[in-house]
Amino acid sequence: MNKVKSLVLAGLLAFAPSIAMNGQALAQDNVAAAAAPAADNAAAPADSAANATEAAPVAKVAAPPRMKPTEGIGMPKPGEVTLQEQFTSTGHTARWLHDKMLLPLIFAISILVLALMLYAMWKFRASANPIPSKTSHNTLIEVVWTVLPVLILLVVAVPSIGLLADQYKPAPKDALTVKVTGYQWYWGYEYPDAGIPEFVSNMLTEEQAKASGEPHQLAADNRLVLPVGRPIKLIITGADVIHSFAVPSLWVKMDAVPGRLNEKSFTIEKPGVYYGQCSELCGARHGFMPIAIEALPPAQFDQWVLSQGGKLPGAAPAAAETAQAAAPAAAPVADAKL
């Protein structure tokens, strides 16, 4: 009997550590089970908020209505013999130089040369001068025909050099950057500042252009939308061959060369639709890759950017400032919970 008791006692002593460990594990499981509902309840509002945020539809901004072109503005006029009406500062200077200085000067020189030629033909005709003149030099005439052209060139050079400098002046830091790519045979536009990826622009058919009230072979399905009154910087390149991005009424013309980034900056003065074309022979459909620029007031341009899923300049810093302003208010609550 004593032996049996000894064996039972020895067995109990042998299994005592494992029983104690199982008891502790069971107690820990019970504590964890009791804490789990509380944790689930605490996480539930956060999950609900996250789900609500994901489920909430993102408000989509509608694009402004497509602008109708104005007859004679941003496009050629029937019977036009001068440059198109200009809507940039460099365009105004160029048209003034062309219309007020160069054309009158060319006309005057042409009339003067014609008059001198007719006078010489009449004055020195064979019937009136049976004995030809032996005059070989005339100091006054030689001085005049040397000095006068030099003075004319100096007068023309001053505004011309100023116009050249303005045409290639670097864009300001706050300019809107748009990348323009020429393809065979269409244009691609990308807005890196606004986060709008590249979209392509193709020519409308004659029926589509007529239905939308636009000139045939100048109208495009997707226009290059730009703001009025804001500096614009175009980064122009070509994807295959050399193209040329040209909009006469904005005094914009720049070659699109593969492997090279050319820059053109300008500021549009008036809302409207401005048309242009590729001005470099680039292949079989060179004449069918028009350029259509839709210049919108700043508020409508911002609306268009948002409708394309883009972001407005300064939107990210504003959000960051809001987050920073809210952070100090949340800190005491977190400390109180701890």
C-alpha positions as CSV (number, residue, x, y, z in Angstrom):
1,M,0.0,0.0,0.0
2,N,2.8,2.3,0.9
3,K,4.4,1.5,-2.5
4,V,1.2,2.4,-4.3
5,K,1.0,5.8,-2.5
6,S,4.6,6.4,-3.4
7,L,4.0,5.7,-7.0
8,V,1.0,8.0,-7.2
9,L,2.9,10.8,-5.4
10,A,5.8,10.4,-7.8
11,G,3.5,10.6,-10.8
12,L,1.9,13.8,-9.5
13,L,5.2,15.4,-8.9
14,A,6.3,14.4,-12.4
15,F,3.3,16.0,-14.2
16,A,3.1,19.1,-11.9
17,P,5.3,21.5,-14.1
18,S,3.2,20.7,-17.3
19,I,-0.1,21.3,-15.4
20,A,1.2,24.6,-14.1
21,M,2.3,25.7,-17.6
22,N,-1.1,24.7,-19.1
23,G,-2.8,26.7,-16.4
24,Q,-0.8,29.8,-17.2
25,A,-1.4,29.4,-20.9
26,L,-5.1,29.0,-20.3
27,A,-5.1,32.1,-18.2
28,Q,-3.3,34.1,-20.9
29,D,-5.8,32.8,-23.6
30,N,-8.7,33.9,-21.4
31,V,-7.1,37.4,-21.0
32,A,-6.5,37.7,-24.7
33,A,-10.0,36.5,-25.5
34,A,-11.4,39.1,-23.1
35,A,-9.2,41.9,-24.7
36,A,-10.0,40.9,-28.3
37,P,-13.6,42.3,-28.3
38,A,-12.3,45.6,-26.9
39,A,-9.6,45.8,-29.6
40,D,-12.1,44.9,-32.3
41,N,-14.5,47.5,-31.0
42,A,-11.7,50.1,-31.0
43,A,-10.6,49.2,-34.5
44,A,-14.1,49.1,-35.8
45,P,-14.6,52.9,-36.0
46,A,-11.3,53.3,-37.9
47,D,-12.2,50.5,-40.3
48,S,-15.6,52.0,-40.8
49,A,-14.1,55.4,-41.4
50,A,-11.7,53.9,-43.9
51,N,-14.4,52.0,-45.7
52,A,-16.6,55.1,-45.7
53,T,-13.7,57.1,-47.2
54,E,-13.1,54.4,-49.9
55,A,-16.8,54.2,-50.6
56,A,-17.4,57.9,-50.8
57,P,-17.4,58.9,-54.5
58,V,-14.8,61.4,-55.6
59,A,-16.5,64.6,-56.8
60,K,-15.8,64.9,-60.5
61,V,-15.4,68.4,-61.9
62,A,-17.2,69.0,-65.2
63,A,-15.1,70.5,-68.0
64,P,-16.0,74.0,-69.2
65,P,-18.0,74.0,-72.5
66,R,-16.0,73.8,-75.7
67,M,-15.3,77.3,-76.8
68,K,-16.6,78.4,-80.2
69,P,-14.1,80.1,-82.6
70,T,-14.6,83.7,-83.7
71,E,-14.5,84.4,-87.4
72,G,-11.3,86.2,-88.3
73,I,-9.7,85.8,-84.9
74,G,-6.9,83.2,-84.6
75,M,-7.3,82.1,-88.2
76,P,-6.7,83.5,-91.7
77,K,-9.1,86.0,-93.2
78,P,-10.2,86.0,-96.8
79,G,-8.1,88.4,-98.9
80,E,-5.7,89.1,-96.0
81,V,-2.4,90.5,-97.3
82,T,-0.7,91.2,-93.9
83,L,0.0,89.2,-90.8
84,Q,-2.9,87.8,-88.7
85,E,-4.1,89.9,-85.8
86,Q,-1.7,89.3,-82.9
87,F,-2.6,88.4,-79.3
88,T,0.9,88.3,-77.6
89,S,3.3,91.0,-76.8
90,T,6.0,89.7,-79.2
91,G,3.3,89.4,-81.9
92,H,2.3,93.1,-81.5
93,T,6.0,94.1,-81.9
94,A,6.4,91.9,-84.9
95,R,3.3,93.1,-86.7
96,W,4.2,96.7,-86.0
97,L,7.7,96.1,-87.4
98,H,6.3,94.4,-90.5
99,D,3.4,96.8,-91.2
100,K,4.8,100.2,-90.0
101,M,8.5,99.9,-90.8
102,L,9.4,97.1,-93.2
103,L,6.6,97.4,-95.7
104,P,6.8,101.2,-96.1
105,L,10.6,100.9,-96.4
106,I,10.4,98.2,-99.0
107,F,7.8,100.1,-101.0
108,A,9.9,103.3,-100.9
109,I,13.1,101.6,-101.9
110,S,11.3,99.8,-104.8
111,I,9.8,103.1,-106.1
112,L,13.2,104.9,-105.7
113,V,15.1,102.2,-107.7
114,L,12.4,102.1,-110.3
115,A,12.4,105.9,-110.7
116,L,16.3,105.9,-111.0
117,M,16.2,103.2,-113.6
118,L,13.6,104.9,-115.7
119,Y,15.4,108.2,-115.4
120,A,18.7,106.6,-116.5
121,M,17.0,104.9,-119.4
122,W,15.5,108.2,-120.6
123,K,18.4,110.5,-119.8
124,F,21.2,108.4,-121.3
125,R,19.4,106.9,-124.3
126,A,21.4,106.6,-127.5
127,S,19.4,109.2,-129.5
128,A,20.0,111.9,-126.9
129,N,23.6,110.9,-126.3
130,P,25.3,110.0,-129.6
131,I,28.6,110.4,-127.8
132,P,28.6,108.3,-124.7
133,S,29.7,109.9,-121.4
134,K,33.2,108.9,-120.2
135,T,32.3,109.6,-116.5
136,S,33.7,106.7,-114.3
137,H,33.4,108.1,-110.8
138,N,31.2,110.4,-108.9
139,T,32.2,110.9,-105.3
140,L,28.9,112.3,-104.1
141,I,26.8,109.4,-105.6
142,E,29.2,106.8,-104.2
143,V,29.0,108.3,-100.7
144,V,25.2,108.5,-100.8
145,W,24.6,104.9,-102.0
146,T,27.1,103.7,-99.3
147,V,25.9,105.7,-96.3
148,L,22.2,105.6,-96.9
149,P,21.9,101.8,-96.9
150,V,24.0,101.7,-93.7
151,L,21.6,104.1,-92.0
152,I,18.6,102.2,-93.2
153,L,20.0,98.9,-91.8
154,L,20.8,100.5,-88.5
155,V,17.2,101.9,-88.1
156,V,15.8,98.4,-88.9
157,A,18.3,96.6,-86.7
158,V,17.3,98.2,-83.4
159,P,13.7,96.9,-83.2
160,S,14.7,93.7,-85.0
161,I,17.3,92.7,-82.4
162,G,14.9,93.6,-79.6
163,L,12.2,91.4,-81.1
164,L,14.7,88.5,-81.4
165,A,15.7,88.9,-77.8
166,D,12.1,88.9,-76.7
167,Q,11.3,85.8,-78.7
168,Y,13.9,83.7,-77.0
169,K,13.6,85.2,-73.5
170,P,13.5,82.5,-70.9
171,A,10.1,81.8,-69.3
172,P,9.5,83.0,-65.7
173,K,9.6,80.5,-62.9
174,D,5.8,80.6,-62.4
175,A,5.2,79.7,-66.1
176,L,2.9,76.8,-66.9
177,T,5.0,74.1,-68.6
178,V,3.4,72.1,-71.4
179,K,5.3,69.4,-73.4
180,V,4.4,69.3,-77.1
181,T,5.5,66.3,-79.2
182,G,5.1,66.1,-83.0
183,Y,4.2,62.7,-84.4
184,Q,3.5,61.4,-87.9
185,W,1.0,62.9,-88.2
186,Y,-0.6,64.4,-85.1
187,W,0.4,66.3,-82.0
188,G,0.7,65.1,-78.4
189,Y,0.3,67.4,-75.3
190,E,1.3,66.8,-71.7
191,Y,1.0,69.0,-68.6
192,P,3.8,67.9,-66.2
193,D,3.1,70.8,-63.8
194,A,-0.6,69.8,-63.5
195,G,-0.1,66.1,-63.5
196,I,-2.1,65.6,-66.8
197,P,-0.6,62.8,-68.9
198,E,-0.1,63.1,-72.7
199,F,-3.2,63.1,-74.9
200,V,-3.2,63.3,-78.7
201,S,-4.8,65.8,-81.1
202,N,-6.0,64.8,-84.5
203,M,-7.7,66.7,-87.3
204,L,-11.5,66.7,-87.5
205,T,-13.1,65.4,-90.7
206,E,-14.8,68.0,-92.9
207,E,-18.2,66.9,-91.6
208,Q,-17.1,67.1,-88.0
209,A,-15.6,70.6,-88.5
210,K,-18.7,71.9,-90.2
211,A,-20.9,70.5,-87.4
212,S,-18.8,72.2,-84.8
213,G,-18.6,75.5,-86.7
214,E,-14.8,75.4,-87.2
215,P,-12.6,75.8,-90.2
216,H,-11.9,72.6,-92.1
217,Q,-8.3,71.3,-91.9
218,L,-7.6,73.6,-88.9
219,A,-10.0,72.1,-86.4
220,A,-8.8,69.3,-84.0
221,D,-10.6,66.9,-81.8
222,N,-8.5,67.6,-78.6
223,R,-7.3,71.2,-78.3
224,L,-4.3,72.4,-76.4
225,V,-6.0,74.3,-73.5
226,L,-4.0,77.2,-72.1
227,P,-4.8,80.0,-69.6
228,V,-5.1,83.7,-70.5
229,G,-2.8,86.2,-68.8
230,R,-0.4,83.5,-67.4
231,P,3.1,82.9,-68.8
232,I,3.3,79.7,-70.7
233,K,6.4,77.6,-71.5
234,L,6.2,75.1,-74.3
235,I,8.8,72.3,-74.4
236,I,8.7,71.2,-78.0
237,T,10.2,68.0,-79.5
238,G,9.6,65.4,-82.2
239,A,9.1,61.7,-81.9
240,D,10.1,60.6,-85.4
241,V,11.0,63.3,-87.9
242,I,11.3,67.1,-87.7
243,H,8.0,68.9,-87.3
244,S,7.3,72.6,-86.7
245,F,4.8,73.9,-84.1
246,A,3.4,77.2,-85.6
247,V,0.5,79.4,-84.5
248,P,0.7,82.7,-86.5
249,S,-1.8,84.7,-84.4
250,L,0.3,84.1,-81.2
251,W,3.7,84.6,-83.0
252,V,4.7,81.1,-82.1
253,K,6.9,79.0,-84.4
254,M,9.4,76.4,-83.2
255,D,10.8,73.3,-84.8
256,A,10.1,70.0,-83.1
257,V,13.4,68.0,-83.5
258,P,13.7,64.4,-82.4
259,G,16.2,64.1,-79.5
260,R,16.1,67.8,-78.8
261,L,14.0,69.9,-76.4
262,N,13.2,73.4,-77.8
263,E,11.6,76.0,-75.6
264,K,9.1,78.8,-76.5
265,S,7.4,81.1,-74.0
266,F,4.6,83.6,-74.4
267,T,1.5,85.0,-72.7
268,I,-1.9,85.0,-74.4
269,E,-3.8,88.3,-74.0
270,K,-7.4,87.3,-74.9
271,P,-9.6,84.3,-74.6
272,G,-10.3,82.5,-77.9
273,V,-9.5,79.7,-80.3
274,Y,-6.2,80.1,-82.2
275,Y,-5.3,77.8,-85.1
276,G,-2.0,76.8,-86.6
277,Q,-0.4,74.0,-88.5
278,C,2.8,72.0,-88.8
279,S,5.2,74.2,-90.8
280,E,7.9,71.7,-91.7
281,L,7.5,69.2,-94.4
282,C,7.3,65.9,-92.4
283,G,5.7,63.3,-94.7
284,A,2.7,62.3,-96.7
285,R,0.1,63.8,-94.2
286,H,2.1,66.9,-93.3
287,G,-0.9,69.1,-94.3
288,F,-3.3,67.3,-92.0
289,M,-1.8,67.8,-88.5
290,P,-3.4,71.1,-87.4
291,I,-2.9,72.9,-84.1
292,A,-5.9,74.2,-82.1
293,I,-5.2,76.2,-79.0
294,E,-8.2,77.1,-76.7
295,A,-7.3,80.0,-74.4
296,L,-9.5,80.1,-71.3
297,P,-9.8,82.7,-68.5
298,P,-7.8,81.5,-65.4
299,A,-10.8,80.3,-63.5
300,Q,-12.1,78.2,-66.4
301,F,-8.6,76.9,-67.1
302,D,-8.4,75.7,-63.4
303,Q,-11.8,74.0,-63.9
304,W,-10.5,72.3,-67.0
305,V,-7.4,71.1,-65.2
306,L,-9.5,69.6,-62.4
307,S,-11.8,68.0,-64.9
308,Q,-8.8,66.2,-66.4
309,G,-7.8,64.8,-63.0
310,G,-4.9,67.3,-62.7
311,K,-3.8,69.4,-59.8
312,L,-3.7,73.1,-59.4
313,P,-0.4,74.9,-58.6
314,G,-0.1,75.4,-54.8
315,A,-2.7,72.8,-53.9
316,A,-0.2,70.4,-52.3
317,P,1.3,73.1,-50.0
318,A,-2.1,74.2,-48.9
319,A,-3.0,70.6,-47.9
320,A,0.3,70.3,-46.1
321,E,-0.4,73.5,-44.1
322,T,-3.8,72.2,-43.2
323,A,-2.3,68.9,-42.0
324,Q,0.3,70.8,-39.9
325,A,-2.3,73.0,-38.4
326,A,-4.4,70.0,-37.4
327,A,-1.5,68.1,-35.9
328,P,-1.0,70.1,-32.6
329,A,-4.7,69.8,-31.8
330,A,-4.6,66.0,-32.1
331,A,-1.5,65.6,-29.9
332,P,-3.2,66.2,-26.4
333,V,-5.8,63.6,-27.2
334,A,-3.2,61.1,-28.0
335,D,-1.4,61.9,-24.7
336,A,-4.6,61.6,-22.8
337,K,-5.2,58.1,-24.2
338,L,-1.8,57.1,-23.2
